[in-house]
């Protein structure tokens, strides 16, 4: 049996429905502060240094995803053999 429930709400309505706080004002203030610091040329506020932690995490995640997909494709190419642990459970 398959049941589908469709809820048509805006992101704002969903946020209120879930009881999440409205942080839009805080985000706007933070971004404005970052813009001012970048325009003033303050040390450490260049775009590359701000995004560096996120870019390194994204690269690691992509490597992990590629490794996982490579393993799946290799298993599929070998005829989808089961792990030795799983075949012991069935006997």
PyMOL commands that set and color helices and strands:
alter all, ss='L'
color gray80, all
select helices_A, chain A and resi 11-18+24-40+47-77+84-90
alter helices_A, ss='H'
color red, helices_A
deselect
rebuild
show_as cartoon
